[in-house]
Amino acid sequence: ATNRVAVIGAGPSGLTSIKGCLDEGLEPTCFESSDDIGGLWRFKEKPELGRANIYKSVIINSSKEMMSFSDFPPPADLPNNMHHSEVLLYLRLYAQTFNLLPHIRFQTTVISVRQKTNFKVTGQWEVETESREGQRETRDFDAVMVCTGHFTQPHLPLRDFPGIESFQGKYFHSWEYCSAEGLEGKRVVVIGIGNSGGDIAVDVSRVAEKVYLSTRSGAWVVGRVGPGGLPLDVVGSSRMDALIRKLFPSWANTMLEKKLNQALDHKLYGLKPKHGFFAQIPVVNDDLPARIISGRVAVKPNVREFCGSSVVFVDGSTIDKVDVVVFATGYNYSFPFLPSALQAKCGYRLQLYKHVFPPALTSPTLAVVGFIHSFGAINPLAEMQARWATRVFKGLTALPTEENMMKEIEKDTAAMYQKFACSERNPLQVDYIPYLDSLSEEVGVRPNIPWLFFKDPTLALQVFLGPCTPYQYRLTGPGKWAGARQAILTQWDRVFQPFKTRVVTEPNLSRCLILAAENYFQ
């Protein structure tokens, strides 16, 4: 039986994987190359090679109720969209509450993960690690969980930018960006309009002479602030919304784009992309439209070439005397410690059954956790993957045959490419609620809504019409949590709490729900 599990990385995915192991009675040992938990959410004054990095001003795109772990509601006083320091605080509270820290070995880097010679019989792995002092150690484990994320290898495609070697200013990847310090009065070009590109352009525009945001494909831009001032992702993420999108996909897409263009005409602002809203994760940025309208940020097409200190765009326009170029051009994903056979791809994505298990292993004792993109927070997805993986390790849940898993991966990949604008930079995307539901079915914790309406209509209404918060996956089955019902019924209270810094009158919950519904059907 599987017992000892190696968990690689102590970011949100690693922490929830340690907890998943403990919940199933497994013995986790987590290897973290740095000296602290938090992964991406641990701000570092200087970026550290091979680790994710964030800038000083980062605020999380998902609101706290949507990004929480399913049996650990965030403290009511925390803001809905937290600064990175508050996200780290939440992760620390989670680690303390469930006593995860004793299972982590800090300043220990995983060098390689190899199958043992008798793998066919035992399913065991040899994990070689190196301490900060350079001491190497090899230990045997019954299973491995890979939780290293996908923002560690900056992608800097200089080949695509002729003349860059002649550029007289300074250029760097967004991974290196910390703050706008030193960019006062400069002319800055930001290349790429993902969330980092949008954030950095806004950040720098407060001090720079002018910022130019260059985009090849455009993007849909949404704010964190939704109707009535509520967090947008809380308002538009119910099971009913998901059902409407599933039944009437093109209508739902058209209505949403129409509404977005009422708030911000994407064509007028030079932002309009070729893809539909749901095909790619949008840029979440409340400030970008205001920086464009005030002329602090100018949207430009793709860069054609560099000539000395000038930047030439594909439409023939030129900007002279550019001081700094920031490449917000995404990341390459890599797992240098894994055997190459496990890094096989299906299209752009790794060949993983439900984005977790390599299908070709004779024993399903290796899982990748948190390596996923979605229109929703990563924490609940990673947590559900970890809950499923640990039950598979334990032998409580079986996987299909290799042949069936491969068929499913191919079918899944084809469907993904049809629905989403996937590319090498953005190789994987899933539908948030359907994906969570499919994994929760494997674990045995998918909420049974018709039965809920019969047994507990008050709860059922919140589960179906309210935001699809992670607590729904703790109502029944393995890992059932007694506080789940209460967490769902009080989620709006935690949304309202941080606003009560100057109390006027109590916000009216039914009014908020009506607002949300009206907004959806307009």
Protein Blocks (a to p, Z undefined) as FASTA:
>chain_A
ZZbdcdedjbfklmmmmmmmmmnopacddddfblbehijmlccfbacehiacddfklccf
bdfklmpcfklccdfklcfbdcfklmmmmmmmmmmmnommlmpcghiacfbdcddfklmm
nopacdddddfkopacddddfbdcdfebjalbccddfklmghklmpmbdcddfklpmblg
higoiacddedjdfklmmmmmmmmmmmmbdcdddfkbpadddfbdghhiafklmmmcfkl
mmmmmmmmmlmmmmmmmmmmmmocfklnopacfbdfklpccdddfklmmmmmnopaccdd
ddfbdchjaccdfkopacehifbdcddebjadddfkbcfklmccehjbccdehhlacfkb
mbdcbccehiacddbdfklmmmmmmmmmmmmmnopaccddfklmmmmmmmmmmmmmmmpc
cdfklmbccdfklmmmmmmmmnopaccfklmmmmmmmlmmmmmmmccdfklmmmggehia
fklmmmmmmmmmmmmmmmmmbcfbdcdfklmmmmmmmmmmZZ
